[in-house]
């Protein structure tokens, strides 16, 4: 039985248990002051940068979706940065270790989704170097200590939405009380990312957030899962478009009809106070999806 060890602890977030727990508590405590308790959302979009940049946004979403004590499993659709194949990659057994301990894989649900379609494959090795799901896990462990995890890396393909629908159907067949998360950052803008269609400097960074990010956010708010991957291909405004498409399709399949933007910021805005004006920026959005 496999036990995935952290790939980015000590880099994207603290490696020590004490410091990790303290930062999680700080981010979640701040989130409780921002997120109204208006029912229990079914799903959410979370960013996956280092916590110093995007932890506050991720915590706000996970705090909101984790309000229901009956939640059994977090299904997290992750962006693919490292090992990309043609299929969605499922880690099917064992558990994931973080500085806060171990979270178990929902092996029954993993087996069900793998049996349901050839669009998904058991591939724990693809998860080993990937950070897009890992950085969410300590927040999940703190908010829902008894919950299990189903991690699925989704490449940006035409089949991403279908992957989400298949997974959603299996959660219902197996009878799981689940939350769906989709992990992505938005526009990577600036010389560092070789993407400056509106020039380097403040006007370009403003365009990246207010125009380019916003195009993707509007599609998410419309639950337009099938339009997500083509939009990202055209405008480079989501590194996890496959994960987004799958998550939105899954939420829609389980009855979600409403979406709400919690927060939209960028690394340039977050780091400005510490480092001054930035030439590069990455967008982060937290979005919640709810039943009628």
LUMBANU-826703 format. One record per residue (C-alpha): residue number from 1; x, y, z. Coordinates in steps of 0.1 Angstrom, whole numbers, plus 2048, in hexadecimal, padded with zeros to 3 digits. Last residue first. Example, Ala and Ser with C-alpha at 12.3 -4.5 7.8 and 13.67 -1.06 7.14 Angstrom:
REM LUMBANU-826703
<site><resi>2</resi><x>889</x><y>7F5</y><z>847</z></site>
<site><resi>1</resi><x>87B</x><y>7D3</y><z>84E</z></site>
//
This chain:
REM LUMBANU-826703
<site><resi>292</resi><x>6D1</x><y>901</y><z>7C6</z></site>
<site><resi>291</resi><x>6F1</x><y>8ED</y><z>7CD</z></site>
<site><resi>290</resi><x>711</x><y>8FF</y><z>7D1</z></site>
<site><resi>289</resi><x>732</x><y>907</y><z>7C0</z></site>
<site><resi>288</resi><x>74D</x><y>91D</y><z>7D1</z></site>
<site><resi>287</resi><x>768</x><y>930</y><z>7C0</z></site>
<site><resi>286</resi><x>78B</x><y>93A</y><z>7CD</z></site>
<site><resi>285</resi><x>7A1</x><y>94B</y><z>7B3</z></site>
<site><resi>284</resi><x>7C6</x><y>94F</y><z>7B0</z></site>
<site><resi>283</resi><x>7D9</x><y>961</y><z>794</z></site>
<site><resi>282</resi><x>7FF</x><y>95F</y><z>78F</z></site>
<site><resi>281</resi><x>815</x><y>97E</y><z>78C</z></site>
<site><resi>280</resi><x>836</x><y>98A</y><z>77E</z></site>
<site><resi>279</resi><x>847</x><y>9AC</y><z>77E</z></site>
<site><resi>278</resi><x>840</x><y>9B2</y><z>7A3</z></site>
<site><resi>277</resi><x>83E</x><y>9D3</y><z>7B7</z></site>
<site><resi>276</resi><x>84A</x><y>9D0</y><z>7DB</z></site>
<site><resi>275</resi><x>856</x><y>9B1</y><z>7EC</z></site>
<site><resi>274</resi><x>843</x><y>9AD</y><z>80C</z></site>
<site><resi>273</resi><x>825</x><y>9C4</y><z>806</z></site>
<site><resi>272</resi><x>824</x><y>9BB</y><z>7E1</z></site>
<site><resi>271</resi><x>824</x><y>995</y><z>7E7</z></site>
<site><resi>270</resi><x>7FE</x><y>991</y><z>7E8</z></site>
<site><resi>269</resi><x>7F7</x><y>9A8</y><z>7CC</z></site>
<site><resi>268</resi><x>811</x><y>99A</y><z>7B5</z></site>
<site><resi>267</resi><x>807</x><y>977</y><z>7BE</z></site>
<site><resi>266</resi><x>7E5</x><y>97E</y><z>7B2</z></site>
<site><resi>265</resi><x>7C2</x><y>982</y><z>7C0</z></site>
<site><resi>264</resi><x>79E</x><y>976</y><z>7BB</z></site>
<site><resi>263</resi><x>788</x><y>96D</y><z>7D9</z></site>
<site><resi>262</resi><x>767</x><y>95C</y><z>7E1</z></site>
<site><resi>261</resi><x>759</x><y>95A</y><z>7BE</z></site>
<site><resi>260</resi><x>737</x><y>949</y><z>7C0</z></site>
<site><resi>259</resi><x>728</x><y>92D</y><z>7AC</z></site>
<site><resi>258</resi><x>705</x><y>91F</y><z>7A9</z></site>
<site><resi>257</resi><x>6F6</x><y>901</y><z>797</z></site>
<site><resi>256</resi><x>706</x><y>8E4</y><z>7A9</z></site>
<site><resi>255</resi><x>6F2</x><y>8C3</y><z>7A5</z></site>
<site><resi>254</resi><x>70A</x><y>8A6</y><z>7A7</z></site>
<site><resi>253</resi><x>711</x><y>8A8</y><z>782</z></site>
<site><resi>252</resi><x>718</x><y>8CD</y><z>785</z></site>
<site><resi>251</resi><x>732</x><y>8C7</y><z>7A0</z></site>
<site><resi>250</resi><x>743</x><y>8AC</y><z>78B</z></site>
<site><resi>249</resi><x>743</x><y>8C2</y><z>76C</z></site>
<site><resi>248</resi><x>752</x><y>8DF</y><z>780</z></site>
<site><resi>247</resi><x>76C</x><y>8C8</y><z>78E</z></site>
<site><resi>246</resi><x>776</x><y>8B8</y><z>76D</z></site>
<site><resi>245</resi><x>778</x><y>8DA</y><z>75B</z></site>
<site><resi>244</resi><x>78D</x><y>8E9</y><z>776</z></site>
<site><resi>243</resi><x>7A5</x><y>8CC</y><z>778</z></site>
<site><resi>242</resi><x>7AA</x><y>8CC</y><z>753</z></site>
<site><resi>241</resi><x>7AF</x><y>8F2</y><z>753</z></site>
<site><resi>240</resi><x>7CA</x><y>8EF</y><z>76E</z></site>
<site><resi>239</resi><x>7E4</x><y>909</y><z>761</z></site>
<site><resi>238</resi><x>7C8</x><y>922</y><z>75C</z></site>
<site><resi>237</resi><x>7C8</x><y>943</y><z>748</z></site>
<site><resi>236</resi><x>7DE</x><y>93A</y><z>72A</z></site>
<site><resi>235</resi><x>7C6</x><y>94C</y><z>712</z></site>
<site><resi>234</resi><x>7BE</x><y>933</y><z>6F6</z></site>
<site><resi>233</resi><x>7C6</x><y>912</y><z>707</z></site>
<site><resi>232</resi><x>7B6</x><y>91E</y><z>727</z></site>
<site><resi>231</resi><x>796</x><y>927</y><z>716</z></site>
<site><resi>230</resi><x>795</x><y>905</y><z>703</z></site>
<site><resi>229</resi><x>79A</x><y>8F3</y><z>725</z></site>
<site><resi>228</resi><x>77E</x><y>906</y><z>737</z></site>
<site><resi>227</resi><x>763</x><y>906</y><z>71D</z></site>
<site><resi>226</resi><x>755</x><y>8E3</y><z>725</z></site>
<site><resi>225</resi><x>752</x><y>8EC</y><z>74A</z></site>
<site><resi>224</resi><x>73C</x><y>90A</y><z>745</z></site>
<site><resi>223</resi><x>731</x><y>90C</y><z>769</z></site>
<site><resi>222</resi><x>727</x><y>931</y><z>762</z></site>
<site><resi>221</resi><x>73D</x><y>93C</y><z>77F</z></site>
<site><resi>220</resi><x>759</x><y>927</y><z>771</z></site>
<site><resi>219</resi><x>755</x><y>938</y><z>74F</z></site>
<site><resi>218</resi><x>756</x><y>95A</y><z>760</z></site>
<site><resi>217</resi><x>776</x><y>951</y><z>773</z></site>
<site><resi>216</resi><x>788</x><y>947</y><z>753</z></site>
<site><resi>215</resi><x>780</x><y>968</y><z>742</z></site>
<site><resi>214</resi><x>789</x><y>97A</y><z>762</z></site>
<site><resi>213</resi><x>7AC</x><y>96D</y><z>763</z></site>
<site><resi>212</resi><x>7B3</x><y>97C</y><z>741</z></site>
<site><resi>211</resi><x>7A1</x><y>99D</y><z>747</z></site>
<site><resi>210</resi><x>7A5</x><y>9AB</y><z>76A</z></site>
<site><resi>209</resi><x>7C2</x><y>995</y><z>776</z></site>
<site><resi>208</resi><x>7D8</x><y>993</y><z>757</z></site>
<site><resi>207</resi><x>7CE</x><y>9B5</y><z>74B</z></site>
<site><resi>206</resi><x>7DA</x><y>9C4</y><z>76C</z></site>
<site><resi>205</resi><x>7FB</x><y>9B2</y><z>76A</z></site>
<site><resi>204</resi><x>800</x><y>9BF</y><z>747</z></site>
<site><resi>203</resi><x>7F8</x><y>9E3</y><z>751</z></site>
<site><resi>202</resi><x>810</x><y>9DF</y><z>76F</z></site>
<site><resi>201</resi><x>82F</x><y>9D4</y><z>75E</z></site>
<site><resi>200</resi><x>838</x><y>9BF</y><z>73F</z></site>
<site><resi>199</resi><x>824</x><y>9C1</y><z>720</z></site>
<site><resi>198</resi><x>800</x><y>9B8</y><z>718</z></site>
<site><resi>197</resi><x>808</x><y>997</y><z>707</z></site>
<site><resi>196</resi><x>822</x><y>990</y><z>723</z></site>
<site><resi>195</resi><x>825</x><y>96A</y><z>727</z></site>
<site><resi>194</resi><x>848</x><y>95C</y><z>729</z></site>
<site><resi>193</resi><x>840</x><y>950</y><z>74D</z></site>
<site><resi>192</resi><x>85D</x><y>962</y><z>75D</z></site>
<site><resi>191</resi><x>857</x><y>980</y><z>746</z></site>
<site><resi>190</resi><x>834</x><y>986</y><z>754</z></site>
<site><resi>189</resi><x>813</x><y>975</y><z>758</z></site>
<site><resi>188</resi><x>808</x><y>953</y><z>765</z></site>
<site><resi>187</resi><x>7E2</x><y>956</y><z>761</z></site>
<site><resi>186</resi><x>7CD</x><y>940</y><z>778</z></site>
<site><resi>185</resi><x>7D7</x><y>926</y><z>792</z></site>
<site><resi>184</resi><x>7C6</x><y>905</y><z>794</z></site>
<site><resi>183</resi><x>7B8</x><y>8EA</y><z>7AB</z></site>
<site><resi>182</resi><x>795</x><y>8DE</y><z>7A8</z></site>
<site><resi>181</resi><x>784</x><y>8D2</y><z>7C8</z></site>
<site><resi>180</resi><x>766</x><y>8BB</y><z>7CB</z></site>
<site><resi>179</resi><x>756</x><y>8B4</y><z>7EC</z></site>
<site><resi>178</resi><x>747</x><y>892</y><z>7F3</z></site>
<site><resi>177</resi><x>72C</x><y>87F</y><z>806</z></site>
<site><resi>176</resi><x>732</x><y>85D</y><z>7F6</z></site>
<site><resi>175</resi><x>717</x><y>844</y><z>7EB</z></site>
<site><resi>174</resi><x>72C</x><y>82E</y><z>7D5</z></site>
<site><resi>173</resi><x>713</x><y>835</y><z>7B8</z></site>
<site><resi>172</resi><x>713</x><y>85B</y><z>7C0</z></site>
<site><resi>171</resi><x>739</x><y>85E</y><z>7C2</z></site>
<site><resi>170</resi><x>73A</x><y>849</y><z>7A2</z></site>
<site><resi>169</resi><x>724</x><y>862</y><z>78F</z></site>
<site><resi>168</resi><x>73A</x><y>87F</y><z>79A</z></site>
<site><resi>167</resi><x>759</x><y>86D</y><z>78E</z></site>
<site><resi>166</resi><x>74B</x><y>867</y><z>76C</z></site>
<site><resi>165</resi><x>73E</x><y>88A</y><z>769</z></site>
<site><resi>164</resi><x>760</x><y>898</y><z>772</z></site>
<site><resi>163</resi><x>773</x><y>882</y><z>759</z></site>
<site><resi>162</resi><x>75A</x><y>88D</y><z>73F</z></site>
<site><resi>161</resi><x>763</x><y>8B1</y><z>745</z></site>
<site><resi>160</resi><x>788</x><y>8A9</y><z>740</z></site>
<site><resi>159</resi><x>783</x><y>895</y><z>720</z></site>
<site><resi>158</resi><x>78C</x><y>8B2</y><z>708</z></site>
<site><resi>157</resi><x>7AE</x><y>8B3</y><z>719</z></site>
<site><resi>156</resi><x>7C0</x><y>8C8</y><z>733</z></site>
<site><resi>155</resi><x>7CF</x><y>8AB</y><z>748</z></site>
<site><resi>154</resi><x>7BC</x><y>8A1</y><z>767</z></site>
<site><resi>153</resi><x>7CF</x><y>896</y><z>787</z></site>
<site><resi>152</resi><x>7B7</x><y>883</y><z>79E</z></site>
<site><resi>151</resi><x>7BB</x><y>881</y><z>7C4</z></site>
<site><resi>150</resi><x>79F</x><y>870</y><z>7D7</z></site>
<site><resi>149</resi><x>7A4</x><y>879</y><z>7FC</z></site>
<site><resi>148</resi><x>794</x><y>86D</y><z>81C</z></site>
<site><resi>147</resi><x>782</x><y>882</y><z>837</z></site>
<site><resi>146</resi><x>787</x><y>87C</y><z>85C</z></site>
<site><resi>145</resi><x>79A</x><y>89C</y><z>864</z></site>
<site><resi>144</resi><x>782</x><y>8B3</y><z>850</z></site>
<site><resi>143</resi><x>78E</x><y>8D7</y><z>854</z></site>
<site><resi>142</resi><x>7B2</x><y>8CF</y><z>85F</z></site>
<site><resi>141</resi><x>7B8</x><y>8B2</y><z>848</z></site>
<site><resi>140</resi><x>7A9</x><y>8C5</y><z>82A</z></site>
<site><resi>139</resi><x>7BF</x><y>8E3</y><z>831</z></site>
<site><resi>138</resi><x>7DD</x><y>8CC</y><z>833</z></site>
<site><resi>137</resi><x>7D3</x><y>8BC</y><z>811</z></site>
<site><resi>136</resi><x>7D0</x><y>8DB</y><z>7FB</z></site>
<site><resi>135</resi><x>7F5</x><y>8DE</y><z>7F5</z></site>
<site><resi>134</resi><x>7F7</x><y>8BA</y><z>7EA</z></site>
<site><resi>133</resi><x>7DE</x><y>8BD</y><z>7CE</z></site>
<site><resi>132</resi><x>7F0</x><y>8D5</y><z>7B7</z></site>
<site><resi>131</resi><x>813</x><y>8CA</y><z>7C3</z></site>
<site><resi>130</resi><x>81C</x><y>8AE</y><z>7AB</z></site>
<site><resi>129</resi><x>83D</x><y>89B</y><z>7B0</z></site>
<site><resi>128</resi><x>82D</x><y>87A</y><z>7BC</z></site>
<site><resi>127</resi><x>80B</x><y>87D</y><z>7AC</z></site>
<site><resi>126</resi><x>815</x><y>86F</y><z>78A</z></site>
<site><resi>125</resi><x>823</x><y>850</y><z>79C</z></site>
<site><resi>124</resi><x>801</x><y>848</y><z>7AB</z></site>
<site><resi>123</resi><x>7F3</x><y>83F</y><z>788</z></site>
<site><resi>122</resi><x>7D2</x><y>82C</y><z>788</z></site>
<site><resi>121</resi><x>7C2</x><y>837</y><z>768</z></site>
<site><resi>120</resi><x>7A4</x><y>84C</y><z>75F</z></site>
<site><resi>119</resi><x>795</x><y>851</y><z>73C</z></site>
<site><resi>118</resi><x>791</x><y>82C</y><z>73A</z></site>
<site><resi>117</resi><x>771</x><y>82F</y><z>74D</z></site>
<site><resi>116</resi><x>75C</x><y>821</y><z>769</z></site>
<site><resi>115</resi><x>775</x><y>809</y><z>778</z></site>
<site><resi>114</resi><x>78D</x><y>825</y><z>781</z></site>
<site><resi>113</resi><x>771</x><y>839</y><z>791</z></site>
<site><resi>112</resi><x>765</x><y>81C</y><z>7A6</z></site>
<site><resi>111</resi><x>788</x><y>812</y><z>7B2</z></site>
<site><resi>110</resi><x>78F</x><y>835</y><z>7BD</z></site>
<site><resi>109</resi><x>76E</x><y>836</y><z>7CF</z></site>
<site><resi>108</resi><x>777</x><y>816</y><z>7E2</z></site>
<site><resi>107</resi><x>79A</x><y>822</y><z>7E9</z></site>
<site><resi>106</resi><x>791</x><y>843</y><z>7F9</z></site>
<site><resi>105</resi><x>7B5</x><y>84C</y><z>7FF</z></site>
<site><resi>104</resi><x>7BE</x><y>852</y><z>823</z></site>
<site><resi>103</resi><x>7CC</x><y>872</y><z>831</z></site>
<site><resi>102</resi><x>7EC</x><y>86F</y><z>845</z></site>
<site><resi>101</resi><x>7FC</x><y>887</y><z>85E</z></site>
<site><resi>100</resi><x>7FD</x><y>8AD</y><z>862</z></site>
<site><resi>99</resi><x>81F</x><y>8B1</y><z>851</z></site>
<site><resi>98</resi><x>810</x><y>8A0</y><z>833</z></site>
<site><resi>97</resi><x>80C</x><y>87B</y><z>82A</z></site>
<site><resi>96</resi><x>7F5</x><y>86E</y><z>80F</z></site>
<site><resi>95</resi><x>7E4</x><y>84C</y><z>812</z></site>
<site><resi>94</resi><x>7E1</x><y>829</y><z>804</z></site>
<site><resi>93</resi><x>7CF</x><y>823</y><z>7E4</z></site>
<site><resi>92</resi><x>7C3</x><y>82F</y><z>7C2</z></site>
<site><resi>91</resi><x>7D8</x><y>84E</y><z>7B9</z></site>
<site><resi>90</resi><x>7C4</x><y>857</y><z>79A</z></site>
<site><resi>89</resi><x>7D3</x><y>865</y><z>77A</z></site>
<site><resi>88</resi><x>7BB</x><y>874</y><z>760</z></site>
<site><resi>87</resi><x>7C6</x><y>866</y><z>73F</z></site>
<site><resi>86</resi><x>7DC</x><y>873</y><z>722</z></site>
<site><resi>85</resi><x>7FB</x><y>876</y><z>737</z></site>
<site><resi>84</resi><x>80C</x><y>893</y><z>748</z></site>
<site><resi>83</resi><x>826</x><y>890</y><z>763</z></site>
<site><resi>82</resi><x>831</x><y>8B1</y><z>772</z></site>
<site><resi>81</resi><x>818</x><y>8CE</y><z>771</z></site>
<site><resi>80</resi><x>7F7</x><y>8BD</y><z>770</z></site>
<site><resi>79</resi><x>7DB</x><y>8D0</y><z>782</z></site>
<site><resi>78</resi><x>7C8</x><y>8BD</y><z>79D</z></site>
<site><resi>77</resi><x>7A4</x><y>8B0</y><z>7A1</z></site>
<site><resi>76</resi><x>79E</x><y>8AB</y><z>7C6</z></site>
<site><resi>75</resi><x>783</x><y>894</y><z>7D2</z></site>
<site><resi>74</resi><x>77F</x><y>89B</y><z>7F7</z></site>
<site><resi>73</resi><x>76F</x><y>87D</y><z>808</z></site>
<site><resi>72</resi><x>757</x><y>876</y><z>825</z></site>
<site><resi>71</resi><x>745</x><y>897</y><z>82B</z></site>
<site><resi>70</resi><x>72B</x><y>893</y><z>847</z></site>
<site><resi>69</resi><x>73A</x><y>8AF</y><z>85C</z></site>
<site><resi>68</resi><x>72E</x><y>8C8</y><z>842</z></site>
<site><resi>67</resi><x>743</x><y>8E8</y><z>844</z></site>
<site><resi>66</resi><x>75F</x><y>8DC</y><z>82E</z></site>
<site><resi>65</resi><x>755</x><y>8EF</y><z>80F</z></site>
<site><resi>64</resi><x>759</x><y>911</y><z>820</z></site>
<site><resi>63</resi><x>77A</x><y>90A</y><z>832</z></site>
<site><resi>62</resi><x>787</x><y>8FB</y><z>812</z></site>
<site><resi>61</resi><x>77E</x><y>91A</y><z>7FE</z></site>
<site><resi>60</resi><x>78D</x><y>933</y><z>817</z></site>
<site><resi>59</resi><x>7AB</x><y>91E</y><z>81D</z></site>
<site><resi>58</resi><x>7B4</x><y>91D</y><z>7F7</z></site>
<site><resi>57</resi><x>7B1</x><y>943</y><z>7F5</z></site>
<site><resi>56</resi><x>7C7</x><y>949</y><z>814</z></site>
<site><resi>55</resi><x>7E1</x><y>92F</y><z>809</z></site>
<site><resi>54</resi><x>7E6</x><y>940</y><z>7E7</z></site>
<site><resi>53</resi><x>806</x><y>955</y><z>7EA</z></site>
<site><resi>52</resi><x>816</x><y>94B</y><z>80B</z></site>
<site><resi>51</resi><x>807</x><y>929</y><z>807</z></site>
<site><resi>50</resi><x>81C</x><y>921</y><z>7E9</z></site>
<site><resi>49</resi><x>807</x><y>91E</y><z>7CA</z></site>
<site><resi>48</resi><x>7E9</x><y>907</y><z>7C7</z></site>
<site><resi>47</resi><x>7CA</x><y>91B</y><z>7C1</z></site>
<site><resi>46</resi><x>7A7</x><y>90D</y><z>7CB</z></site>
<site><resi>45</resi><x>787</x><y>909</y><z>7B8</z></site>
<site><resi>44</resi><x>76A</x><y>8FC</y><z>7CC</z></site>
<site><resi>43</resi><x>74F</x><y>8E1</y><z>7D0</z></site>
<site><resi>42</resi><x>72F</x><y>8D8</y><z>7E1</z></site>
<site><resi>41</resi><x>729</x><y>8F7</y><z>7F5</z></site>
<site><resi>40</resi><x>71B</x><y>8F4</y><z>818</z></site>
<site><resi>39</resi><x>701</x><y>90D</y><z>822</z></site>
<site><resi>38</resi><x>706</x><y>933</y><z>824</z></site>
<site><resi>37</resi><x>721</x><y>934</y><z>83F</z></site>
<site><resi>36</resi><x>730</x><y>954</y><z>833</z></site>
<site><resi>35</resi><x>755</x><y>952</y><z>82A</z></site>
<site><resi>34</resi><x>76B</x><y>96F</y><z>835</z></site>
<site><resi>33</resi><x>770</x><y>96C</y><z>85B</z></site>
<site><resi>32</resi><x>772</x><y>946</y><z>858</z></site>
<site><resi>31</resi><x>78E</x><y>94A</y><z>83E</z></site>
<site><resi>30</resi><x>7A4</x><y>95C</y><z>857</z></site>
<site><resi>29</resi><x>7A2</x><y>93F</y><z>86F</z></site>
<site><resi>28</resi><x>7A9</x><y>927</y><z>852</z></site>
<site><resi>27</resi><x>7C8</x><y>939</y><z>848</z></site>
<site><resi>26</resi><x>7D5</x><y>93B</y><z>86C</z></site>
<site><resi>25</resi><x>7CC</x><y>917</y><z>875</z></site>
<site><resi>24</resi><x>7DE</x><y>90B</y><z>855</z></site>
<site><resi>23</resi><x>7FC</x><y>920</y><z>85E</z></site>
<site><resi>22</resi><x>7FE</x><y>912</y><z>881</z></site>
<site><resi>21</resi><x>7FA</x><y>8EE</y><z>876</z></site>
<site><resi>20</resi><x>816</x><y>8F2</y><z>85D</z></site>
<site><resi>19</resi><x>82D</x><y>902</y><z>876</z></site>
<site><resi>18</resi><x>828</x><y>8E7</y><z>890</z></site>
<site><resi>17</resi><x>828</x><y>8CA</y><z>878</z></site>
<site><resi>16</resi><x>849</x><y>8D5</y><z>868</z></site>
<site><resi>15</resi><x>84A</x><y>8D6</y><z>842</z></site>
<site><resi>14</resi><x>83B</x><y>8F8</y><z>83D</z></site>
<site><resi>13</resi><x>82A</x><y>901</y><z>81C</z></site>
<site><resi>12</resi><x>834</x><y>904</y><z>7F7</z></site>
<site><resi>11</resi><x>859</x><y>8FC</y><z>7FE</z></site>
<site><resi>10</resi><x>85C</x><y>8EA</y><z>81F</z></site>
<site><resi>9</resi><x>841</x><y>8D1</y><z>814</z></site>
<site><resi>8</resi><x>843</x><y>8D0</y><z>7EE</z></site>
<site><resi>7</resi><x>844</x><y>8AB</y><z>7E6</z></site>
<site><resi>6</resi><x>833</x><y>89C</y><z>804</z></site>
<site><resi>5</resi><x>834</x><y>876</y><z>809</z></site>
<site><resi>4</resi><x>81B</x><y>85F</y><z>7F7</z></site>
<site><resi>3</resi><x>813</x><y>840</y><z>80C</z></site>
<site><resi>2</resi><x>80E</x><y>822</y><z>7F6</z></site>
<site><resi>1</resi><x>800</x><y>800</y><z>800</z></site>
//
